[in-house]
Amino acid sequence: MKRTIKYIGLGLLAAVTVSSCSDGFLQDKKNYDQVTSEVYEYYSGAERRLNDIYAWCLPTVSDQTWKYPSMGTNDIAAKSTEEYTGFSAFVDPENELSSMGTTNGVPDYFMGTANNIQEAVYGRIRNINDFIAGVEGGDLSESDKNKLLGQAYFFRAWCYYNLFKWYGGVPIVTEVLNPTEDVHIDRSSAKAVYDFVMEDLTKAADMLRSETTGGGWKSNGDYGRVTTGTALALKGRLMLLWASPLFNRSNDQSRWTNAYNEMKKDLTDINACGYGLYSTGNNFNGSDFAGIFTQMSSPEAIFFTQYNTTIILTGIDDAAKNNAWERYIRPDNTGGNGLGAGLMLIQMFPMADGKLPAGLSTYTKLETSSMQYEQEYPFMNRDPRFYRTFAFPGFRWAYNGNAAEHDAHNPSDGANYTLWNYVWYTDLNDQGNPESGNSYAADNLLGSKQGVYVRKKSDDLDANPSPLYVYNAMGWKSGAGPFYSKAPLIELRYAEVLLNLAEAACGAGDMAFAVEQLQKIRARAGYTAENNYGLQQSLASDQATCMSAILYERQIELAYEGKRFDDMRRWLLYDGGTQFSTISGAPSTWTLTGWGGNTCTWLGFKQFNGQRRENIEFRVADKYGVGTTQWDGDPLLKGGGVRPEGVNFSKGDMNEQLANLKAWYQENLVVKEKKGDRRDSQHNDEYITFLPKYYLLGFNSGVQNQNKRLPQTIGWQDYNNGGANGTFDPLAE
């Protein structure tokens, strides 16, 4: 990888010295990449250099890239799952990903942008290595060194973890290499990378233990920094990935046992850092679940990014660091963009008794509910988390602002905002056509609407009367939107720690302990011991059923948090892992021999390949006829229809409110299934196709062109060898 090393070294050729004291964690936004060794001789200088590493490595609200993990938007990862519709590049049946050119090129999560140290994968790793070497060689006290190095080792592990999950084996660079043509680091095996990341996370946890296991960092000014608990939580996620079918084709039980024992032991330290399930003791209609994401110091948040409400309307200012999630999900007539939820996940959410809706064939080993799933009224009798994850016409979604300041036709009373996103058509011939997009939504949403909105992680004014955003309608003019939020963005939270532990316990054969973790998750959601928290009784006695229940719980609890695609990849849920033998050059060790040779069959999960996802919308009843394309073209209101008060989940009897809304729907709205995934030019349905080589990615042509000696992964064509099959086996030890 000589060319990679060459360009990542360029960022340190110019040097400056930092001389002033930091005025707060991540508050100083100057660039401290280019420094001399003197910066490491005093704590404040080294800390500033470390803060720069934070600034470049922390997750942000963004689509999946090499820099940032998927965080719940409708990106390439999430659109490969049940959460959204529309074929992403990973599941497109017409366009196979290629490593040979830019057309349909396989995504690059390995290199990034050449000649830019902060936009290059190994550029960030080089900066971290420089920091580690500088602090280790400096004269700071051992205590100060440990505080600094523990954080740096975590971020190096974080960088390599993200490489590992895509490629398995990658080059391991631990030194600050000179940018010369003769520098080359071989590609290591997946096992070597796994061991390396484990070692860094163990170092990080040990070095930070004395400083953070007394309930968190001793200084309030350090809140938001990684802790021993952060390192151990990521370690648990890593061990779970290593034990999963993606890397453990033979179902080596020692991996599950090791993961279970380590994760169970590590939970003590994670708890000692002050982490735990967010709970107020006054959970009302899932209010605790909503509150996880709207607290400045939630015990749930283990690895997260902090933001502020600084407003910059013109130009660029590094002081403005806003969480953009509220802008992503809020409807257009409040100042957001709106994310539309796919029907598949809406249908899959549990009913109010905690069981899977009847009539679905997705999880065949899980008990189905005796409650009827109503296709026309999907919001009836659902899991408490359902109402904090989705928004339908007639749901209150209050906010602290006035969107009419931007457009006088928008609803003005944000504190009493109710989502009315039902639609009408201008031509009766379009009403029954699932492919027609000629619909217009109420309350000035018009063409900028979604059939069902993603509500997850919203700072709902009814749930949080002191919102973490500043609403400034002038933000529309800058293109940013009016929500300037300081809500923390959580990448790894305590509920996932418990779910990871449950999965490891199940894989190791301790299903009873696994069920205990599920019960904790369900209790916070609002279930009680009266019906075993909505869980079926057989889980502790059947490993496959227990594992299926855990994966289902992950899918619901972590929906729209960017975790589902990784779960589907590591459990081979697209084809059950049955197609590895079709990969040219794949060794016999790639064949799945554990789990009966088919994870989907073993779990009772309907493989994702061959399915398609649709959308729904709610249109006005036939009696109202058609409307116009203008803000005042609503035929329901023109026809004398009267809308009820919005369903308010923060007060009153939720079931009574929902029943009243259902009665209103019966008289005024009709559910319509809309095309989600693509149809071909002849209007025939197309179906999800995830190829087996996608489970472990190859390098695209741009990466290989910059790295002439970098071997290609088996299953992918080698750009540097005339398109011959790749020869590198990342699973070989």
C-alpha positions in Angstrom: 0.0 0.0 0.0 2.9 2.3 -0.7 0.8 5.0 -2.4 -1.6 5.1 0.5 1.2 5.7 2.9 2.6 8.3 0.7 -0.4 10.5 0.6 -1.4 10.0 4.3 2.0 11.3 5.3 1.6 14.6 3.5 -0.7 16.1 6.2 2.2 16.4 8.7 4.9 17.9 6.5 4.1 21.4 7.7 4.3 21.9 11.5 3.1 24.4 14.0 3.2 24.5 17.8 0.1 24.8 20.0 0.7 27.2 22.9 -2.5 28.2 24.6 -4.8 26.3 27.0 -8.0 24.7 25.9 -11.2 26.4 27.0 -13.3 23.3 27.1 -13.7 19.8 25.6 -14.2 20.2 21.8 -14.9 23.9 22.1 -11.8 25.0 20.4 -12.3 24.1 16.7 -8.8 25.0 15.4 -7.0 22.4 13.4 -4.2 20.7 15.4 -3.2 18.1 12.9 0.0 19.7 11.9 2.1 20.0 15.0 5.7 19.5 16.3 6.6 17.2 19.1 6.6 20.0 21.7 2.8 19.8 21.8 3.1 16.6 23.8 5.3 18.1 26.5 2.3 19.7 28.4 -1.1 18.3 29.1 -3.2 21.1 27.5 -1.4 20.9 24.2 -1.7 17.1 24.0 -5.3 17.3 25.0 -6.0 19.7 22.2 -4.4 17.3 19.8 -6.6 14.6 21.2 -9.7 16.8 20.8 -8.9 17.1 17.2 -9.0 13.3 16.9 -12.4 13.3 18.5 -13.7 16.0 16.1 -12.7 13.9 13.1 -13.6 10.4 14.4 -16.9 10.9 16.3 -20.0 9.8 14.4 -22.4 12.3 12.9 -25.8 12.4 11.3 -24.8 11.3 7.8 -25.3 8.6 5.3 -23.1 5.5 5.5 -19.5 6.4 4.4 -16.1 5.2 5.3 -15.9 8.0 7.8 -19.3 7.6 9.5 -21.4 4.5 10.3 -25.0 4.4 9.3 -27.1 6.4 11.8 -30.6 5.7 10.7 -31.1 7.8 7.5 -32.3 6.2 4.3 -28.8 5.5 3.2 -27.2 2.5 1.3 -27.1 0.4 4.5 -30.6 1.1 5.8 -32.2 0.8 2.3 -30.8 -2.8 2.3 -33.1 -3.7 5.3 -36.7 -3.7 6.2 -36.6 0.0 7.4 -36.9 1.7 4.1 -37.8 1.0 0.5 -35.9 1.6 -2.7 -33.1 -0.6 -4.0 -29.7 0.5 -2.6 -26.6 -0.6 -4.4 -26.2 -3.7 -2.2 -29.6 -5.1 -3.1 -30.2 -3.9 -6.6 -31.2 -6.8 -8.8 -30.2 -5.1 -12.0 -26.8 -3.7 -11.2 -24.1 -5.9 -9.8 -21.4 -4.0 -7.9 -18.0 -4.0 -9.6 -14.4 -3.6 -8.5 -13.3 -2.8 -12.1 -14.5 0.7 -12.8 -16.6 3.7 -11.6 -19.9 2.4 -13.0 -21.6 0.5 -10.2 -18.4 0.6 -8.3 -18.3 -1.2 -5.0 -18.3 1.5 -2.2 -14.9 2.5 -0.8 -14.7 2.1 2.9 -10.9 1.5 2.8 -9.2 4.6 1.4 -11.3 7.7 1.2 -10.0 10.8 -0.6 -6.4 10.8 -1.6 -4.1 13.7 -0.6 -6.3 14.8 2.3 -5.2 13.4 5.6 -8.6 13.9 7.3 -10.5 12.5 4.4 -8.4 9.3 4.2 -9.0 6.2 6.3 -5.4 5.7 7.1 -4.8 9.4 7.4 -6.8 9.4 10.6 -5.0 6.3 11.8 -1.7 8.0 11.1 -2.8 11.0 13.2 -3.7 8.7 16.1 -0.4 6.8 15.8 1.4 10.1 15.8 -0.5 11.1 19.0 0.3 7.8 20.7 4.0 8.0 19.9 4.1 11.6 21.0 2.5 11.1 24.3 4.4 7.9 25.0 7.7 9.7 24.3 6.8 12.8 26.2 7.4 13.8 29.8 3.9 13.8 31.1 3.1 11.9 34.3 2.0 8.3 34.0 -1.5 9.3 35.1 -1.9 12.0 32.5 -0.5 9.7 29.8 -3.0 7.0 30.7 -5.9 9.4 30.4 -4.8 10.6 27.0 -3.6 7.3 25.6 -6.7 5.4 26.7 -8.8 7.6 24.6 -6.4 7.4 21.6 -6.3 3.6 21.7 -10.1 3.5 21.7 -10.3 5.7 18.5 -7.6 3.6 16.8 -9.7 0.5 17.6 -12.8 2.3 16.4 -11.2 3.1 13.0 -10.0 -0.5 12.6 -13.3 -2.0 13.8 -15.0 -0.2 10.9 -12.5 -1.6 8.5 -12.8 -5.0 10.0 -16.5 -5.3 9.6 -16.4 -4.6 5.9 -13.1 -6.3 4.8 -12.1 -8.7 7.5 -8.3 -8.5 6.9 -6.6 -5.1 6.3 -3.1 -3.7 6.7 -2.3 -3.0 10.4 -0.3 0.2 10.8 0.9 1.1 14.3 3.8 3.5 13.5 4.1 6.9 11.9 5.5 5.9 8.6 7.5 8.2 6.4 5.9 9.0 3.0 8.3 7.1 0.8 7.7 5.0 -2.2 9.2 1.9 -0.7 6.8 1.7 2.3 4.5 -1.2 2.2 2.4 -3.0 4.8 0.9 -6.4 4.0 -2.8 -7.1 4.4 -3.4 -9.0 7.6 -5.9 -11.8 8.2 -9.2 -11.1 9.8 -8.0 -12.9 12.9 -5.0 -10.7 13.2 -7.1 -7.5 12.8 -9.6 -8.9 15.4 -6.8 -9.6 17.9 -5.3 -6.1 17.3 -8.6 -4.3 17.9 -9.2 -6.4 21.0 -5.7 -5.4 22.3 -6.3 -1.7 21.7 -9.7 -1.8 23.4 -8.3 -3.7 26.4 -5.5 -1.1 26.7 -8.1 1.7 26.5 -10.3 0.1 29.2 -7.3 -0.5 31.5 -5.8 3.0 31.1 -9.1 4.8 31.7 -10.3 2.6 34.6 -9.1 4.6 37.5 -10.4 7.8 36.0 -13.9 6.7 34.8 -15.2 3.7 36.8 -16.3 5.9 39.7 -19.5 6.9 37.8 -17.8 8.5 34.8 -15.1 11.1 34.3 -14.1 13.0 37.5 -14.3 16.3 35.8 -17.7 17.5 34.4 -15.8 19.2 31.7 -14.8 15.8 30.4 -18.3 14.5 29.9 -18.7 13.0 26.5 -15.2 11.5 26.4 -14.9 7.8 26.0 -14.5 5.8 29.1 -13.6 2.3 30.2 -17.2 1.4 29.7 -17.1 2.7 26.1 -14.1 0.6 25.3 -15.7 -2.5 26.8 -19.0 -1.9 25.1 -17.3 -1.8 21.7 -15.2 -4.8 22.7 -18.5 -6.7 23.3 -19.8 -5.7 19.9 -16.5 -6.8 18.3 -16.6 -10.2 20.0 -20.2 -10.7 19.0 -19.2 -10.0 15.4 -16.4 -12.5 15.6 -18.7 -15.2 17.0 -21.4 -14.6 14.4 -21.8 -16.7 11.2 -20.1 -14.1 9.0 -16.7 -14.8 10.6 -17.5 -18.1 12.3 -18.7 -20.4 9.5 -18.4 -23.6 11.6 -20.1 -22.2 14.7 -17.0 -22.5 16.9 -18.5 -22.6 20.3 -15.4 -21.3 22.0 -16.0 -17.9 20.4 -19.5 -17.7 21.9 -18.3 -18.9 25.3 -15.3 -16.4 25.3 -17.6 -13.6 24.3 -20.2 -14.4 26.9 -17.7 -14.8 29.7 -15.9 -11.6 28.8 -19.0 -9.5 28.2 -20.7 -10.7 31.4 -17.5 -9.8 33.4 -17.1 -6.4 31.7 -20.7 -5.4 32.5 -19.5 -4.6 36.0 -17.1 -2.0 34.8 -19.6 -0.6 32.3 -22.1 -0.2 35.1 -19.4 1.4 37.3 -18.9 4.1 34.7 -22.5 5.2 35.4 -24.2 3.6 32.4 -27.6 1.9 32.5 -31.0 1.8 30.9 -32.7 5.2 30.9 -35.7 5.1 33.1 -37.6 7.8 35.0 -39.8 5.5 37.0 -42.8 7.2 35.5 -43.0 5.6 32.1 -46.1 6.7 30.3 -47.0 5.2 26.8 -43.3 4.7 26.0 -42.1 8.1 27.3 -38.9 6.5 28.7 -38.1 5.1 25.3 -38.6 8.5 23.8 -36.5 10.2 26.5 -33.4 8.2 25.8 -32.5 10.5 22.9 -33.5 13.9 24.4 -31.3 14.0 27.6 -28.0 15.8 27.8 -26.6 13.3 30.2 -28.6 10.1 29.7 -27.0 7.0 31.3 -28.0 5.1 28.2 -25.4 7.0 26.0 -22.1 5.1 26.1 -20.5 6.3 22.8 -22.0 9.5 21.5 -21.4 12.8 19.9 -22.2 16.1 21.6 -23.6 19.1 19.8 -24.5 22.7 20.4 -27.3 25.1 19.3 -25.0 27.8 17.8 -26.7 29.3 14.7 -24.7 30.3 11.7 -27.0 31.6 8.9 -24.3 32.6 6.5 -20.8 31.4 5.7 -19.0 28.7 7.6 -18.1 28.7 11.3 -16.6 25.7 13.1 -18.4 26.9 16.3 -21.7 25.7 14.9 -22.1 22.0 15.6 -25.7 21.0 15.3 -27.3 17.5 15.4 -29.2 17.4 12.1 -31.4 14.5 13.0 -34.5 16.6 13.9 -34.2 18.3 10.5 -34.0 15.0 8.7 -37.2 13.5 10.2 -39.5 16.4 10.8 -42.2 17.1 8.1 -41.6 19.7 5.5 -44.3 22.0 6.9 -42.4 22.3 10.2 -38.9 22.9 8.6 -37.6 19.3 8.1 -37.1 16.9 5.3 -39.1 13.9 6.4 -38.0 10.2 6.2 -40.6 7.7 5.0 -40.9 4.4 6.8 -41.3 1.2 4.7 -44.4 -0.9 5.2 -42.5 -4.1 6.0 -41.1 -2.8 9.3 -44.4 -1.2 10.2 -46.1 -4.6 9.9 -43.3 -6.4 11.8 -43.5 -4.4 15.0 -45.0 -6.3 17.9 -48.6 -6.0 18.9 -49.5 -4.7 22.3 -49.1 -8.1 23.9 -45.4 -8.2 22.7 -46.0 -10.9 20.1 -45.4 -10.8 16.3 -48.5 -9.8 14.3 -50.3 -12.8 12.9 -50.1 -13.5 9.2 -46.4 -12.7 8.8 -43.9 -15.4 7.7 -40.7 -13.5 8.7 -40.0 -15.2 12.1 -41.7 -18.6 12.0 -40.4 -19.8 15.3 -41.9 -16.9 17.3 -45.4 -16.9 18.6 -47.9 -14.7 16.9 -50.3 -12.4 18.7 -54.0 -13.2 19.3 -54.6 -9.5 18.6 -55.7 -8.7 15.1 -53.4 -6.7 12.9 -55.5 -4.2 11.1 -54.1 -3.4 7.7 -56.2 -0.3 7.3 -55.3 1.0 10.8 -51.8 -0.3 11.5 -51.5 1.9 14.6 -54.0 -0.1 16.6 -52.9 -2.2 19.6 -49.1 -2.0 19.0 -45.9 -2.2 21.1 -45.4 1.1 23.1 -42.2 1.7 21.1 -44.3 1.7 17.8 -45.7 5.1 18.7 -42.3 6.6 19.4 -40.9 5.2 16.1 -43.6 6.1 13.5 -46.0 9.0 12.9 -49.3 8.7 11.1 -52.0 11.2 10.0 -53.6 12.4 13.2 -50.7 12.0 15.5 -49.5 15.0 17.5 -45.9 15.9 16.9 -45.5 19.1 18.8 -42.4 21.3 18.5 -41.3 24.7 19.9 -41.6 27.0 16.9 -43.8 28.5 14.2 -43.2 27.3 10.6 -45.7 30.0 9.4 -42.8 32.5 9.8 -41.3 30.9 6.8 -44.5 30.1 4.8 -47.8 31.6 5.9 -49.6 28.5 4.6 -47.8 26.2 7.1 -49.5 25.4 10.4 -48.4 28.1 12.8 -48.9 26.6 16.3 -46.0 24.3 16.7 -46.9 23.6 20.4 -50.1 21.9 19.1 -48.9 20.6 15.8 -50.7 17.5 14.5 -49.4 15.6 11.5 -52.0 15.6 8.8 -50.2 13.9 5.9 -53.2 12.3 4.3 -53.3 12.8 0.5 -55.6 13.4 -2.4 -55.3 13.1 -6.1 -56.1 15.5 -8.9 -57.3 12.6 -11.2 -59.5 9.7 -10.1 -57.5 7.4 -12.5 -54.4 7.9 -10.2 -56.2 6.9 -7.0 -55.8 3.2 -7.4 -52.5 3.2 -9.2 -49.7 2.2 -6.8 -47.1 3.7 -9.1 -48.7 7.1 -9.3 -46.9 9.9 -7.5 -49.5 12.5 -8.4 -50.8 12.9 -4.8 -50.7 16.0 -2.6 -50.8 16.1 1.2 -52.6 18.3 3.6 -51.4 21.4 5.5 -49.2 22.6 2.8 -47.1 19.4 2.6 -48.4 18.9 -0.9 -45.7 17.0 -2.8 -43.2 17.1 0.0 -44.7 14.3 2.1 -44.3 10.8 3.4 -47.0 8.2 3.8 -45.7 7.2 7.3 -43.0 9.2 8.9 -40.0 8.0 10.9 -40.4 9.6 14.3 -37.6 7.7 16.2 -35.2 9.8 18.2 -37.4 12.9 17.8 -37.2 15.7 20.4 -41.0 15.7 20.8 -42.3 18.7 22.8 -44.9 16.5 24.4 -42.2 14.2 25.7 -39.6 16.8 26.4 -41.1 20.2 27.4 -37.5 21.7 27.4 -36.3 20.8 23.9 -32.7 20.6 23.1 -33.0 22.7 19.9 -33.3 26.4 19.0 -36.0 27.0 16.4 -35.0 29.7 13.9 -37.2 29.9 10.8 -34.5 32.0 9.2 -32.5 28.8 8.9 -34.5 27.9 5.9 -32.8 30.7 4.0 -29.4 29.1 4.6 -30.7 25.7 3.5 -30.1 24.2 6.9 -33.6 24.3 8.2 -34.8 25.8 11.5 -33.9 23.1 14.0 -30.5 23.8 15.6 -30.2 20.9 18.1 -27.7 20.0 20.7 -29.3 16.5 21.3 -26.5 14.0 21.7 -26.2 11.5 18.8 -25.8 8.0 20.3 -23.8 5.4 18.4 -23.7 2.8 21.1 -26.2 2.7 24.0 -26.7 0.5 27.0 -29.7 -1.3 25.6 -27.4 -2.6 22.8 -24.9 -3.8 25.5 -27.6 -5.9 27.0 -28.7 -7.2 23.7 -25.2 -8.1 22.7 -24.8 -9.9 26.0 -28.1 -11.7 25.5 -26.9 -12.9 22.1 -23.6 -14.1 23.4 -25.3 -15.9 26.3 -27.7 -17.6 23.9 -24.8 -18.6 21.5 -23.0 -20.1 24.6 -26.1 -22.0 25.6 -27.2 -19.9 28.6 -30.7 -19.1 27.2 -32.1 -18.3 30.7 -29.6 -15.5 31.2 -30.3 -14.3 27.7 -34.0 -14.1 28.4 -33.3 -12.0 31.5 -31.7 -9.4 29.4 -34.6 -9.3 27.0 -36.9 -8.9 30.0 -35.0 -5.8 31.1 -35.4 -4.2 27.6 -39.1 -5.1 27.5 -39.7 -3.7 31.0 -38.3 -0.3 30.0 -40.5 -0.4 26.9 -43.5 -0.8 29.2 -44.2 -4.5 29.5 -44.6 -6.2 32.9 -43.9 -9.6 34.4 -47.6 -10.4 34.3 -47.3 -11.8 30.7 -43.5 -12.5 30.9 -42.9 -9.1 29.3 -44.6 -10.2 26.1 -42.0 -12.9 25.6 -43.0 -16.5 24.9 -42.2 -19.1 27.6 -40.2 -21.5 25.4 -37.2 -19.2 24.8 -35.1 -20.5 27.7 -35.4 -24.1 26.4 -34.8 -23.7 22.6 -31.6 -22.0 21.4 -32.7 -21.3 17.8 -36.0 -19.7 19.0 -34.2 -17.7 21.7 -31.7 -16.4 19.1 -34.5 -15.5 16.8 -36.3 -13.6 19.5 -33.0 -11.7 20.3 -32.6 -10.7 16.7 -36.2 -9.6 16.5 -35.8 -7.5 19.7 -32.7 -5.9 18.2 -34.7 -5.0 15.1 -37.4 -3.3 17.1 -35.4 -1.7 19.9 -32.6 -0.4 17.6 -34.8 0.5 14.6 -33.5 3.6 12.6 -30.3 3.7 14.6 -28.1 2.2 11.8 -27.7 -1.3 13.3 -29.9 -3.5 11.3 -27.7 -3.9 8.2 -24.8 -5.0 10.3 -27.0 -7.6 12.0 -28.3 -8.9 8.7 -24.7 -9.2 7.3 -23.2 -10.9 10.3 -26.1 -13.4 10.4 -26.2 -13.9 6.6 -29.9 -13.1 6.5 -30.0 -12.4 2.8 -29.5 -16.0 1.7 -28.9 -17.9 4.9 -25.2 -18.3 3.9 -26.0 -21.0 1.4 -24.4 -19.3 -1.7 -20.7 -19.0 -0.8 -19.9 -22.0 -3.0 -21.0 -19.9 -6.0 -18.2 -17.4 -5.4 -15.3 -18.1 -7.8 -12.2 -19.2 -6.0 -14.0 -19.4 -2.6 -12.2 -22.1 -0.4 -14.1 -24.8 1.3 -13.6 -23.0 4.6 -16.1 -20.4 3.4 -18.9 -22.9 3.3 -21.3 -22.5 6.2 -21.2 -25.7 8.2 -22.7 -24.4 11.5 -26.4 -23.7 12.1 -27.3 -26.6 9.8 -25.7 -24.9 6.8 -28.5 -22.2 6.6 -28.9 -19.5 9.3 -32.3 -18.5 8.0 -33.7 -22.0 8.3 -32.1 -22.5 11.7 -33.6 -19.2 12.9 -36.9 -19.6 11.2 -36.3 -16.3 9.4 -37.5 -15.8 5.8 -34.5 -14.9 3.8 -34.4 -11.3 2.6 -33.4 -12.2 -1.0 -36.4 -12.6 -3.2 -38.6 -10.2 -1.2 -39.7 -6.7 -2.0 -40.8 -3.8 0.2 -43.8 -1.5 -0.4 -45.0 1.8 1.1 -48.4 3.0 2.2 -50.3 6.2 2.3 -53.7 7.3 3.5 -55.8 9.1 0.9 -59.1 10.9 1.3 -62.2 8.7 1.0 -63.9 8.5 -2.4 -66.8 10.7 -1.3 -64.5 13.7 -1.3 -63.3 13.3 -4.9 -60.2 15.1 -6.2 -58.4 18.2 -5.1 -55.9 20.7 -6.5 -52.2 21.1 -6.4 -52.4 24.1 -4.2 -52.2 24.5 -0.4 -55.9 25.1 -0.2 -56.8 22.2 -2.5 -57.8 19.7 0.3 -61.1 18.1 -0.8 -61.7 16.7 2.7 -61.8 20.2 4.3 -63.6 21.6 1.3 -66.2 18.8 1.5 -67.1 19.5 5.1 -64.8 17.0 6.7 -63.7 17.9 10.3 -60.4 16.7 11.7 -60.3 15.5 15.3 -57.7 16.5 17.9 -54.4 14.8 17.4 -53.6 11.7 19.4 -51.5 12.9 22.3 -49.4 10.0 23.8 -48.3 12.1 26.7 -51.8 12.3 28.3 -55.1 10.5 28.4 -56.0 6.9 27.5 -54.0 6.1 24.5 -56.3 3.2 23.5 -59.4 5.4 23.6 -57.6 8.1 21.5 -56.5 5.6 18.9 -60.0 4.1 18.7 -61.4 7.5 18.1 -58.8 8.1 15.4 -59.7 4.8 13.8 -63.3 5.7 13.7 -62.4 9.0 11.9 -60.3 7.1 9.4 -63.2 4.8 8.7 -65.3 7.7 7.6 -62.7 9.8 5.9 -59.5 8.0 4.8 -58.6 4.9 2.7 -55.3 3.1 3.1 -53.4 2.7 -0.2 -50.4 0.5 -0.9 -47.8 2.4 -2.9 -44.9 1.0 -4.9 -41.8 0.9 -2.8 -39.0 -1.1 -4.5 -38.5 -0.6 -8.2 -40.5 -2.1 -11.0 -39.0 -2.7 -14.4 -39.9 -0.9 -17.6 -42.8 -3.3 -18.1 -44.1 -2.5 -14.6 -43.2 -6.0 -13.3 -42.1 -6.3 -9.7 -38.3 -6.6 -9.0 -36.9 -8.3 -6.0 -34.1 -7.9 -3.5 -30.8 -9.4 -4.6 -27.8 -9.4 -2.3 -24.9 -11.3 -3.7 -22.8 -13.5 -1.5 -19.6 -11.7 -2.3 -21.1 -8.6 -0.7 -20.8 -10.0 2.8 -17.0 -9.3 2.7 -16.3 -6.4 0.4 -13.6 -6.1 -2.2 -11.6 -2.9 -3.0 -12.8 -0.7 -5.8 -10.7 0.3 -8.8 -9.7 3.7 -7.2 -8.3 2.0 -4.2 -6.4 -0.6 -6.2 -5.0 2.1 -8.6 -3.5 3.9 -5.6 -2.3 0.6 -4.0 -0.7 -1.5 -6.6 0.5 -4.2 -4.2 -2.8 -4.5 -2.3 -4.3 -8.0 -2.9 -7.9 -8.2 -3.8 -10.5 -10.2 -1.8 -11.7 -13.5 -3.1 -14.9 -13.1 -5.1 -13.9 -9.7 -6.5 -12.0 -8.9 -9.7 -8.4 -7.6 -9.3 -8.1 -4.3 -11.1 -4.3 -4.5 -11.0 -4.3 -8.0 -12.5 -6.4 -7.5 -15.6 -9.7 -8.4 -13.9 -8.5 -11.8 -12.6 -10.2 -13.2 -9.5 -9.0 -11.9 -6.2 -6.8 -14.3 -4.2 -6.8 -12.8 -0.7 -8.8 -14.9 1.8 -9.6 -12.6 4.8 -10.9 -15.6 6.8 -7.6 -17.6 6.6 -5.5 -17.6 9.7 
